[in-house]
Amino acid sequence: MLPHRDLALAPRTRRILHLDCDAFLASVEQALHPELADKPVVVGGSPRSRNLVMSCSYEARAFGIRAGMHLSEAQRHCPRAIFRDGDAQAANRLREETTRVLLGFTPAVEVASIDDFYLDLTGSARLLGAAFDAAAAIRAAVRARTRLSLTIGVGTNRLVARLAGKLAKPGGVAEVFPGGERSFVGAFPIDHLPGVGHSIGAELERFGLRRVRELTLVSREVLYATFGGAGL
């Protein structure tokens, strides 16, 4: 193994990866049906139904289609979109195949949902190389095995890794190197934080708090008094 920068980190520096399957249900359709590659695919059913968009490919998103939109509205945005019902069994199978690939790199794999995972590569620098390079290798291995596209964020904890991945979509790898976490996370809108939904986000904005760095100036006592346990 050639020397790399992660070997210079303090022992046991955490190296956490967040893996997100891009537009998962739509990507499953494209993986099962190669002719749908690079096409605007919308999963949810027929546009004549009253259903909502469950997932859509990035090609469909380019036309303004988003999850939660009525299928009929999605068709108005992109008349040439390809509408699919979705295949839950295939989605579960590909998730399981993805998990098996990940376990080939580390046993520390957490399946967080049907389409995202956390990996802990702490202490594996001599075996797997730098975390960023390992992430790129993992992304390529999953693609080769399942034809699914992954976006991977690398950081020293789950939150930083998840937010890093937002900058790499779709299909990229982004890393926040140890020491840069505070400035990186501070620049994000508050609603990117887990637990900040519509109501809490609106209340924070009422107080003039829009960025994470502004939230760090508020004491724990004030947050608890305002939002209870969710504030902490």
HELIX and SHEET records of a PDB file:
HELIX    1   1 ARG A    5  ALA A    8  5                                   4    
HELIX    2   2 PHE A   24  LEU A   32  1                                   9    
HELIX    3   3 PRO A   34  LEU A   36  5                                   3    
HELIX    4   4 TYR A   58  ARG A   61  1                                   4    
HELIX    5   5 LEU A   71  HIS A   77  1                                   7    
HELIX    6   6 ALA A   88  LEU A  103  1                                  16    
HELIX    7   7 ALA A  125  LEU A  128  1                                   4    
HELIX    8   8 ALA A  131  THR A  146  1                                  16    
HELIX    9   9 ARG A  158  LYS A  166  1                                   9    
HELIX   10  10 GLU A  181  GLY A  186  1                                   6    
HELIX   11  11 ILE A  190  HIS A  192  5                                   3    
HELIX   12  12 HIS A  198  ARG A  206  1                                   9    
HELIX   13  13 VAL A  212  LEU A  215  1                                   4    
HELIX   14  14 ARG A  220  PHE A  227  1                                   8    
HELIX   15  15 GLY A  228  ALA A  230  5                                   3    
SHEET    1   A 5 VAL A 109  VAL A 111  0                                        
SHEET    2   A 5 ASP A 116  ASP A 120 -1                                        
SHEET    3   A 5 ILE A  16  CYS A  21 -1                                        
SHEET    4   A 5 LEU A 150  GLY A 155 -1                                        
SHEET    5   A 5 VAL A 173  GLU A 175  1                                        
SHEET    1   B 3 SER A  55  CYS A  56  0                                        
SHEET    2   B 3 VAL A  41  VAL A  43 -1                                        
SHEET    3   B 3 ILE A  82  ARG A  84  1                                        
END                                                                             
